[in-house]
Amino acid sequence: MANPPSSFRPSRRRKKPTKLVRVPAWVNSSAFRAGLVWAVLMTGTGLLGINLFYVQIVKGPALRAVAQDNQVAVLRPFVPRRDIVDRSGNVLALDRPVYTLYAHPKLFKQEKDAIAAKLAPILNRPASELVQKFNEGESGIRVEYSVVEDTQARISELGIDGLELVQGQQRLYPYKEVAADIVGYVNADHEGQAGLELSQQNVLQRTTEPVRLRRMGDGSVMPDKIPSGFLNLDDLQLRLTIDTRLQRTIQPFLKKQVAAVGAKRGAVIVMDAHTGELLSLVSEPSYDPNEYFKANPERFKTWAITDLYEPGSTFKPINVAIALEAKVATPDTVVDNSSQITVDGWPIQGGMGGSSTVTEVLVNSSNPGMVHIVDLLKPDAYYQWLRRLGLGGTTGVDLPSEMPGQFRSRKTFLETRIERAVMAFGQGFSLTPIQLVQLHAAIANGGKLVTPHVVQGLYTSKGQLYWKPNLRPTRQVFSPTTTKALISMMEGAVEEGTGKAARLPGYRVAGKTGTSQKANGTGGYSESAYVTSFVSLFPGDKPQFVILTVIDEPAGGGYGGTVAAPVSKEVMRAIANLKSIAPSSPVEKVEPEEGNGE
């Protein structure tokens, strides 16, 4: 083979000699190497410090919480609420242990039918229903709520694998609907939702310090520190002013009358006029707090505390008391009492015709005469008196959600005569039934405005007082001379006037009827919806109790003297029997007469 042309021959170049780089002597020095190592270590230390700052400072709280969850358990044992008892020690509310029954079918060692057959008579449920429950899953099936201790013991005696009883607590109300308005109820979390269970939540709920349990390496737990008194529970009870015997006696009277007149609802309040203690507060319809979930939520409120209404003629004694106290009138002062008058273009009817004394106006519940009595007062003085008595405010009762009354502004009241005129016979403003009771108590007790209340305080099981609530201070608003005159007039209203249906043989009764139209929501009054009421001071010769009966919207119409007064009569009879009140005079047979309109 021929040799390739010389132009294609690889050239033979001579390699250049490699140059040796001289490293400075200081690089190979021990000082440099030590410095380099120091820099690396410091850089690493800096990075480690940054990471420690991030872990300990930035992420510290979150990591600490995770560690505590894994290492420490906090035990807060269930502590029963305090009992609620009436003035005689009868238990109205208490906690009891109950159990929830769970089934875990995967652990059953017997047939489901056989287990259901054994449980059915104990739980009072069909066996087929229990089998159906067992078929809902393999574990954690809730079979029964609120299993009581006796039933729990019978289930445990069966020794059936796969059945689990988890203990809890349940609030029990032995008197059911009798005291529901007052006591209220608690929800599934044992928190008060109505009545005293709500307003006295902090008093009824016992508190204990939680126990911290530290989890050891082998998984066992040891108490970190047991608080002193951890297992000590006080024996305090919340004692009320309520008389359950009276409460139970009143309820059927009220229920029967509400049904008889086809009313929307009714209420009766009995209060000690001198102390403000509420002996009874009954509403109809009521509910069973043991099964509150079955009731209409509208029934949970104590409407005698929360709902406003126009009191009508039951407010007339208050207006007369103001006139007497202001010394613009006496019981014998004569005023015009025409059968009809016109104020600012509005007709006001119901007078006797001609002239009447102040006493006659109140006894016969005459509206025109009351307007003329109020006209004797200077408008500003009248307004100041009403404010002094608390209109537009609250009584301070210890039940929850008390509603303040509604009252005209000073400017409107002073400039508009019709506002003062309708106020004379209890319309054009509103208050709660409990506030009307408070005002009439001032007439019964010699002129003092006391605070209605149902809580006496916390007492030990031996009857020793531990805590007593602070009430609003008593205020003197009327003189004893004024109230004595009013009581005499109100006795006349029962004996000779519109309240004859409340006469109780052998006893003196002071009272006043009331019938008021309900507002229709459009600025006027309904032609068919009324509130009938009767307030009485009993016994009339030395009043101790104020009784108010309110019947809301009786379907068949009627007046306070025909609808509400008969209930008050039965209440006074019950009080006389339970409190052993001696008759005021020898008992004579009295035939009640139909009360006329107010």
Secondary structure as GFF3:
##gff-version 3
##sequence-region A 1 598
A	DSSP	three_ten_helix	6	8	.	.	.	ID=ss1
A	DSSP	alpha_helix	30	53	.	.	.	ID=ss2
A	DSSP	pi_helix	54	58	.	.	.	ID=ss3
A	DSSP	alpha_helix	60	71	.	.	.	ID=ss4
A	DSSP	beta_strand	72	75	.	.	.	ID=ss5
A	DSSP	beta_strand	83	85	.	.	.	ID=ss6
A	DSSP	beta_strand	91	103	.	.	.	ID=ss7
A	DSSP	three_ten_helix	105	107	.	.	.	ID=ss8
A	DSSP	alpha_helix	112	123	.	.	.	ID=ss9
A	DSSP	alpha_helix	127	134	.	.	.	ID=ss10
A	DSSP	beta_strand	141	147	.	.	.	ID=ss11
A	DSSP	alpha_helix	149	158	.	.	.	ID=ss12
A	DSSP	beta_strand	163	172	.	.	.	ID=ss13
A	DSSP	three_ten_helix	176	179	.	.	.	ID=ss14
A	DSSP	alpha_helix	180	183	.	.	.	ID=ss15
A	DSSP	alpha_helix	195	199	.	.	.	ID=ss16
A	DSSP	alpha_helix	201	204	.	.	.	ID=ss17
A	DSSP	beta_strand	211	215	.	.	.	ID=ss18
A	DSSP	beta_strand	221	225	.	.	.	ID=ss19
A	DSSP	beta_strand	237	240	.	.	.	ID=ss20
A	DSSP	alpha_helix	244	260	.	.	.	ID=ss21
A	DSSP	beta_strand	265	272	.	.	.	ID=ss22
A	DSSP	beta_strand	278	284	.	.	.	ID=ss23
A	DSSP	three_ten_helix	289	294	.	.	.	ID=ss24
A	DSSP	three_ten_helix	297	300	.	.	.	ID=ss25
A	DSSP	alpha_helix	303	306	.	.	.	ID=ss26
A	DSSP	three_ten_helix	312	315	.	.	.	ID=ss27
A	DSSP	alpha_helix	316	325	.	.	.	ID=ss28
A	DSSP	beta_strand	334	336	.	.	.	ID=ss29
A	DSSP	beta_strand	340	343	.	.	.	ID=ss30
A	DSSP	beta_strand	346	349	.	.	.	ID=ss31
A	DSSP	beta_strand	355	357	.	.	.	ID=ss32
A	DSSP	alpha_helix	358	363	.	.	.	ID=ss33
A	DSSP	alpha_helix	367	375	.	.	.	ID=ss34
A	DSSP	alpha_helix	379	388	.	.	.	ID=ss35
A	DSSP	alpha_helix	410	415	.	.	.	ID=ss36
A	DSSP	alpha_helix	417	424	.	.	.	ID=ss37
A	DSSP	alpha_helix	433	444	.	.	.	ID=ss38
A	DSSP	beta_strand	448	449	.	.	.	ID=ss39
A	DSSP	beta_strand	455	459	.	.	.	ID=ss40
A	DSSP	beta_strand	465	467	.	.	.	ID=ss41
A	DSSP	beta_strand	475	476	.	.	.	ID=ss42
A	DSSP	alpha_helix	480	495	.	.	.	ID=ss43
A	DSSP	three_ten_helix	500	502	.	.	.	ID=ss44
A	DSSP	beta_strand	510	519	.	.	.	ID=ss45
A	DSSP	beta_strand	525	538	.	.	.	ID=ss46
A	DSSP	beta_strand	545	552	.	.	.	ID=ss47
A	DSSP	pi_helix	560	564	.	.	.	ID=ss48
A	DSSP	alpha_helix	565	578	.	.	.	ID=ss49
###
